[in-house]
Amino acid sequence: MNPSASSPGPVQISIQEKLTATLRPTSLNITNDSWQHRHHAAMRAENGGNGETHFTINVVSDEFRGKTLMQRHRLVYSLLSEELAAGVHALSLQTKTDEEAGTLTKSW
């Protein structure tokens, strides 16, 4: 069962609010992938954690213009430092500018 199909939890809402406020994205898609990792040792030790530990984030923003992939990812990680310190274990990031998103075949 994929619980991420239900309503977003407080961590996902916080991620969305922070990225929206700073990056002003033209597209933002956040998927909670935590349910796929519930069997990992670290998650079992925490009884599955809070159910909000692993996320896939696809974001399109012109705030990324002129930044390398590493700089884009560092920016996102810095914006979400509180969530990472509080239990978010992993982020899978796709970060593109409007131009890149428009010229590439969207796989998300």
Backbone as a printed PyTorch tensor [residue, N CA C, xyz], in Angstrom:
tensor([[[  0.8410,  -1.1890,   0.0000],
         [  0.0000,   0.0000,   0.0000],
         [  0.8790,   1.2430,   0.0000]],

        [[  0.4810,   2.2340,  -0.7310],
         [  1.2270,   3.4760,  -0.8460],
         [  0.5320,   4.5740,  -0.0470]],

        [[  0.9560,   4.7920,   1.2190],
         [  0.3180,   5.8200,   2.0300],
         [  0.5820,   7.2340,   1.5410]],

        [[  1.5800,   7.4180,   0.6780],
         [  1.8640,   8.7720,   0.2000],
         [  0.7440,   9.3040,  -0.6810]],

        [[ -0.1690,   8.4160,  -1.0920],
         [ -1.2900,   8.8490,  -1.9200],
         [ -2.3220,   9.6080,  -1.0930]],

        [[ -2.2180,   9.5270,   0.2490],
         [ -3.1500,  10.2430,   1.1040],
         [ -2.6930,  11.6950,   1.2700]],

        [[ -3.3180,  12.3840,   2.1640],
         [ -2.9930,  13.8010,   2.3840],
         [ -1.5520,  13.9680,   2.8420]],

        [[ -0.9200,  15.0720,   2.4190],
         [  0.4610,  15.3170,   2.8520],
         [  0.5320,  15.5510,   4.3580]],

        [[  1.6170,  15.0760,   4.9570],
         [  1.8360,  15.2730,   6.3790],
         [  2.5090,  16.5970,   6.6610]],

        [[  2.7720,  16.8940,   7.9270],
         [  3.3480,  18.1910,   8.2990],
         [  4.7430,  18.4340,   7.7230]],

        [[  5.5490,  17.3960,   7.5930],
         [  6.8920,  17.5860,   7.0350],
         [  6.7900,  17.9380,   5.5590]],

        [[  5.9640,  17.2190,   4.8180],
         [  5.7960,  17.5030,   3.3950],
         [  5.2260,  18.9080,   3.1930]],

        [[  4.3100,  19.3080,   4.0150],
         [  3.7340,  20.6580,   3.9180],
         [  4.8140,  21.7060,   4.1780]],

        [[  5.6600,  21.4660,   5.1740],
         [  6.7500,  22.3870,   5.4830],
         [  7.7220,  22.4940,   4.3120]],

        [[  8.0600,  21.3580,   3.7100],
         [  8.9460,  21.3490,   2.5440],
         [  8.3400,  22.1890,   1.4230]],

        [[  7.0690,  21.9610,   1.1630],
         [  6.3860,  22.6920,   0.0870],
         [  6.3760,  24.1920,   0.3650]],

        [[  6.0640,  24.5780,   1.5880],
         [  5.9990,  26.0010,   1.9300],
         [  7.3610,  26.6740,   1.7820]],

        [[  8.4190,  26.0200,   2.2690],
         [  9.7560,  26.6170,   2.2090],
         [ 10.2530,  26.7420,   0.7770]],

        [[ 10.0790,  25.6800,  -0.0080],
         [ 10.5450,  25.7410,  -1.3920],
         [  9.7420,  26.7530,  -2.2000]],

        [[  8.4560,  26.8240,  -1.9560],
         [  7.6060,  27.7710,  -2.6740],
         [  7.9820,  29.2170,  -2.3330]],

        [[  8.2050,  29.4840,  -1.0600],
         [  8.5120,  30.8480,  -0.6270],
         [  9.8340,  31.3540,  -1.1990]],

        [[ 10.8270,  30.5010,  -1.2490],
         [ 12.1520,  30.9490,  -1.6760],
         [ 12.3930,  30.7940,  -3.1680]],

        [[ 11.9540,  29.6680,  -3.7260],
         [ 12.2610,  29.3810,  -5.1300],
         [ 11.2060,  29.9020,  -6.1010]],

        [[ 10.0090,  30.2000,  -5.6130],
         [  8.9070,  30.6380,  -6.4780],
         [  8.8200,  29.7550,  -7.7290]],

        [[  8.6390,  28.4580,  -7.5330],
         [  8.7030,  27.5220,  -8.6510],
         [  7.5180,  27.6430,  -9.6000]],

        [[  7.7850,  27.3440, -10.8690],
         [  6.6950,  27.2400, -11.8310],
         [  6.1020,  25.8390, -11.7730]],

        [[  6.8580,  24.9090, -11.2100],
         [  6.3700,  23.5480, -11.0130],
         [  7.0540,  22.9760,  -9.7780]],

        [[  6.2720,  22.3400,  -8.9170],
         [  6.8080,  21.6970,  -7.7230],
         [  6.0060,  20.4360,  -7.4610]],

        [[  6.6940,  19.3110,  -7.4570],
         [  6.0470,  18.0340,  -7.1920],
         [  6.8500,  17.3280,  -6.1030]],

        [[  6.1900,  17.0400,  -5.0010],
         [  6.8300,  16.3820,  -3.8690],
         [  6.1250,  15.0540,  -3.6330]],

        [[  6.8980,  13.9850,  -3.6130],
         [  6.3470,  12.6550,  -3.3780],
         [  6.9720,  12.0760,  -2.1200]],

        [[  6.1360,  11.6020,  -1.2170],
         [  6.6140,  10.9510,  -0.0040],
         [  6.8740,   9.4830,  -0.3330]],

        [[  8.1500,   9.1140,  -0.3610],
         [  8.5470,   7.7430,  -0.6830],
         [  8.8650,   6.9170,   0.5550]],

        [[  8.5460,   7.4170,   1.7190],
         [  8.9450,   6.7820,   2.9730],
         [  8.4380,   5.3500,   3.0950]],

        [[  7.2510,   5.0950,   2.6330],
         [  6.6690,   3.7600,   2.7560],
         [  7.5360,   2.7080,   2.0700]],

        [[  8.3040,   3.0940,   1.0560],
         [  9.1640,   2.1500,   0.3420],
         [ 10.4040,   1.7850,   1.1480]],

        [[ 10.6680,   2.5190,   2.2190],
         [ 11.8940,   2.3300,   2.9900],
         [ 11.6130,   1.8690,   4.4150]],

        [[ 10.4080,   1.5030,   4.7130],
         [ 10.0290,   1.1340,   6.0760],
         [ 10.7740,  -0.0920,   6.5950]],

        [[ 11.3210,  -0.9070,   5.6830],
         [ 12.0290,  -2.1220,   6.0970],
         [ 13.5030,  -1.8740,   6.3980]],

        [[ 14.0240,  -0.6870,   6.1100],
         [ 15.4350,  -0.3870,   6.3750],
         [ 15.6930,  -0.4210,   7.8810]],

        [[ 16.8880,  -0.8280,   8.2540],
         [ 17.2370,  -0.9800,   9.6660],
         [ 16.9810,   0.2960,  10.4630]],

        [[ 17.3850,   1.4320,   9.9220],
         [ 17.1890,   2.6930,  10.6540],
         [ 15.7100,   2.9890,  10.8710]],

        [[ 14.8710,   2.6630,   9.9030],
         [ 13.4430,   2.9160,  10.0330],
         [ 12.8080,   1.9220,  11.0120]],

        [[ 13.2520,   0.6620,  10.9700],
         [ 12.7380,  -0.3320,  11.9200],
         [ 13.1070,   0.0560,  13.3440]],

        [[ 14.3090,   0.5880,  13.5290],
         [ 14.7530,   0.9820,  14.8660],
         [ 13.8770,   2.0920,  15.4260]],

        [[ 13.3000,   2.8880,  14.5450],
         [ 12.4250,   3.9860,  14.9660],
         [ 10.9540,   3.6190,  14.7810]],

        [[ 10.6640,   2.3150,  14.6630],
         [  9.2950,   1.8450,  14.4250],
         [  8.6850,   2.5100,  13.1970]],

        [[  9.5090,   2.6740,  12.1580],
         [  9.0250,   3.2730,  10.9180],
         [  9.1320,   4.7730,  10.8790]],

        [[  9.6770,   5.3610,  11.9230],
         [  9.7870,   6.8120,  11.9670],
         [  8.4110,   7.4520,  11.9780]],

        [[  8.3280,   8.6770,  11.5010],
         [  7.0460,   9.3880,  11.4860],
         [  6.3280,   9.2330,  10.1460]],

        [[  6.8760,   8.3870,   9.2800],
         [  6.2610,   8.1970,   7.9670],
         [  6.6320,   9.2800,   6.9770]],

        [[  7.5390,  10.1560,   7.3540],
         [  7.9690,  11.2370,   6.4660],
         [  9.4970,  11.3490,   6.5350]],

        [[ 10.1630,  10.3980,   5.9160],
         [ 11.6260,  10.3470,   5.9920],
         [ 12.3130,  10.3980,   4.6360]],

        [[ 11.6230,  10.0180,   3.5730],
         [ 12.2020,   9.9480,   2.2270],
         [ 11.2720,  10.6640,   1.2480]],

        [[ 11.8350,  11.6010,   0.4800],
         [ 11.0220,  12.3610,  -0.4610],
         [ 11.7060,  12.4720,  -1.8130]],

        [[ 10.9030,  12.4740,  -2.8670],
         [ 11.3550,  12.8380,  -4.2020],
         [ 10.7980,  14.2270,  -4.4720]],

        [[ 11.6810,  15.1350,  -4.8770],
         [ 11.2690,  16.5140,  -5.1360],
         [ 11.6810,  16.8960,  -6.5540]],

        [[ 10.7070,  17.2490,  -7.3620],
         [ 10.9340,  17.7580,  -8.7150],
         [ 10.5160,  19.2210,  -8.7000]],

        [[ 11.4810,  20.1020,  -8.9430],
         [ 11.1870,  21.5300,  -8.8620],
         [ 11.7740,  22.2530, -10.0710]],

        [[ 10.9400,  23.1190, -10.6500],
         [ 11.3550,  23.9590, -11.7740],
         [ 11.2800,  25.3990, -11.2970]],

        [[ 12.4280,  26.0970, -11.3770],
         [ 12.4830,  27.4650, -10.8930],
         [ 13.6050,  28.2180, -11.5980]],

        [[ 13.3370,  29.4540, -11.9310],
         [ 14.3950,  30.2750, -12.5200],
         [ 15.4150,  30.7290, -11.4750]],

        [[ 15.1600,  30.4430, -10.2090],
         [ 16.1690,  30.7000,  -9.1680],
         [ 17.3990,  29.8220,  -9.3910]],

        [[ 17.2570,  28.7800, -10.1870],
         [ 18.3790,  27.8790, -10.4720],
         [ 19.2350,  28.3660, -11.6530]],

        [[ 18.7690,  29.3840, -12.3420],
         [ 19.4990,  29.8870, -13.5160],
         [ 20.9260,  30.2790, -13.1280]],

        [[ 21.9000,  29.7920, -13.8850],
         [ 23.3060,  30.1100, -13.6430],
         [ 23.9600,  29.2910, -12.5440]],

        [[ 23.2060,  28.3720, -11.9400],
         [ 23.7560,  27.5390, -10.8640],
         [ 24.0560,  26.1350, -11.3970]],

        [[ 25.1300,  25.5500, -10.8980],
         [ 25.4460,  24.1630, -11.2460],
         [ 24.4740,  23.2400, -10.5190]],

        [[ 24.4520,  21.9880, -10.9200],
         [ 23.6000,  21.0080, -10.2560],
         [ 23.9360,  20.9340,  -8.7700]],

        [[ 25.2170,  20.9330,  -8.4440],
         [ 25.6320,  20.8880,  -7.0360],
         [ 25.1240,  22.1140,  -6.2780]],

        [[ 25.2150,  23.2860,  -6.8700],
         [ 24.7390,  24.5080,  -6.2190],
         [ 23.2260,  24.4710,  -6.0140]],

        [[ 22.5120,  23.9460,  -6.9700],
         [ 21.0540,  23.8270,  -6.8540],
         [ 20.6850,  22.9040,  -5.6970]],

        [[ 21.3550,  21.7550,  -5.6470],
         [ 21.0540,  20.7900,  -4.5920],
         [ 21.4410,  21.3450,  -3.2210]],

        [[ 22.5670,  22.0270,  -3.1470],
         [ 22.9630,  22.6420,  -1.8730],
         [ 21.9460,  23.6730,  -1.4260]],

        [[ 21.4030,  24.4290,  -2.3700],
         [ 20.3810,  25.4140,  -2.0520],
         [ 19.1570,  24.7340,  -1.4380]],

        [[ 18.6870,  23.6830,  -2.0770],
         [ 17.5120,  22.9650,  -1.5620],
         [ 17.8170,  22.3710,  -0.1910]],

        [[ 18.9670,  21.7360,  -0.0460],
         [ 19.3350,  21.1560,   1.2420],
         [ 19.4240,  22.2270,   2.3260]],

        [[ 19.9430,  23.3960,   1.9990],
         [ 20.0320,  24.4590,   3.0070],
         [ 18.6430,  24.9570,   3.4040]],

        [[ 17.7330,  25.0340,   2.4360],
         [ 16.3670,  25.4640,   2.7430],
         [ 15.6540,  24.4680,   3.6470]],

        [[ 16.0300,  23.1990,   3.5310],
         [ 15.3550,  22.1410,   4.2860],
         [ 16.2150,  21.6050,   5.4360]],

        [[ 17.1510,  22.4070,   5.9140],
         [ 18.0660,  21.9470,   6.9640],
         [ 17.3390,  21.5340,   8.2410]],

        [[ 16.2760,  22.2340,   8.5980],
         [ 15.5250,  21.8760,   9.8080],
         [ 14.8580,  20.5160,   9.6520]],

        [[ 14.2800,  20.2610,   8.4880],
         [ 13.6210,  18.9780,   8.2500],
         [ 14.6430,  17.8380,   8.2510]],

        [[ 15.7950,  18.0850,   7.6550],
         [ 16.8460,  17.0690,   7.6320],
         [ 17.3540,  16.7820,   9.0400]],

        [[ 17.4920,  17.8000,   9.8590],
         [ 17.9490,  17.6110,  11.2400],
         [ 16.8990,  16.9140,  12.0980]],

        [[ 15.6280,  17.0420,  11.6960],
         [ 14.5350,  16.4920,  12.4940],
         [ 14.0800,  15.1060,  12.0470]],

        [[ 14.7550,  14.5090,  11.0610],
         [ 14.3800,  13.1420,  10.7300],
         [ 14.2090,  12.8140,   9.2620]],

        [[ 14.1900,  13.8150,   8.3840],
         [ 14.1680,  13.4870,   6.9580],
         [ 15.5050,  12.8280,   6.6470]],

        [[ 15.4390,  11.6530,   6.0720],
         [ 16.6280,  10.8270,   5.8680],
         [ 17.2040,  10.9720,   4.4630]],

        [[ 16.3440,  11.1800,   3.4590],
         [ 16.8390,  11.2090,   2.0840],
         [ 15.9390,  12.0620,   1.1980]],

        [[ 16.5990,  12.7820,   0.2840],
         [ 15.9050,  13.5510,  -0.7370],
         [ 16.4310,  13.1220,  -2.0970]],

        [[ 15.5300,  12.8560,  -3.0110],
         [ 15.8880,  12.6200,  -4.4060],
         [ 15.4380,  13.8650,  -5.1520]],

        [[ 16.4000,  14.5900,  -5.7170],
         [ 16.1010,  15.8960,  -6.2930],
         [ 16.2440,  15.9270,  -7.8040]],

        [[ 15.2930,  16.5870,  -8.4480],
         [ 15.3780,  16.9840,  -9.8520],
         [ 15.1720,  18.4890,  -9.8360]],

        [[ 16.2020,  19.2370, -10.2150],
         [ 16.1480,  20.7030, -10.1600],
         [ 16.4310,  21.2650, -11.5430]],

        [[ 15.4700,  21.9960, -12.0920],
         [ 15.6080,  22.5330, -13.4460],
         [ 15.1430,  23.9780, -13.5040]],

        [[ 15.6750,  24.6950, -14.4850],
         [ 15.1700,  26.0320, -14.7770],
         [ 13.9480,  25.8870, -15.6750]],

        [[ 13.2210,  26.9790, -15.8560],
         [ 12.0740,  26.9470, -16.7700],
         [ 12.5220,  26.5520, -18.1720]],

        [[ 13.6360,  27.0990, -18.5980],
         [ 14.1480,  26.8070, -19.9340],
         [ 14.4860,  25.3270, -20.0750]],

        [[ 15.1650,  24.7630, -19.0920],
         [ 15.5170,  23.3430, -19.1420],
         [ 14.2810,  22.4580, -19.1420]],

        [[ 13.3080,  22.7940, -18.3550],
         [ 12.0810,  22.0100, -18.2830],
         [ 11.3120,  22.0810, -19.6010]],

        [[ 11.3900,  23.2360, -20.2650],
         [ 10.6780,  23.4180, -21.5330],
         [ 11.3230,  22.7130, -22.7060]],

        [[ 12.6330,  22.5080, -22.6350],
         [ 13.3440,  21.9030, -23.7510],
         [ 13.6060,  20.4140, -23.5710]],

        [[ 13.3720,  19.9070, -22.3640],
         [ 13.5890,  18.4890, -22.1060],
         [ 12.2520,  17.7690, -22.0780]],

        [[ 12.2740,  16.5200, -22.4400],
         [ 11.0840,  15.7100, -22.3150],
         [ 10.8570,  15.4750, -20.8370]],

        [[  9.6870,  15.8360, -20.3710],
         [  9.4040,  15.7030, -18.9500],
         [  9.2310,  14.2390, -18.5950]],

        [[ 10.0700,  13.7940, -17.6710],
         [  9.9660,  12.4220, -17.1920],
         [  9.2780,  12.3920, -15.8420]],

        [[  8.8060,  13.5330, -15.4100],
         [  8.0850,  13.6140, -14.1460],
         [  7.0080,  14.5850, -14.3070]]])
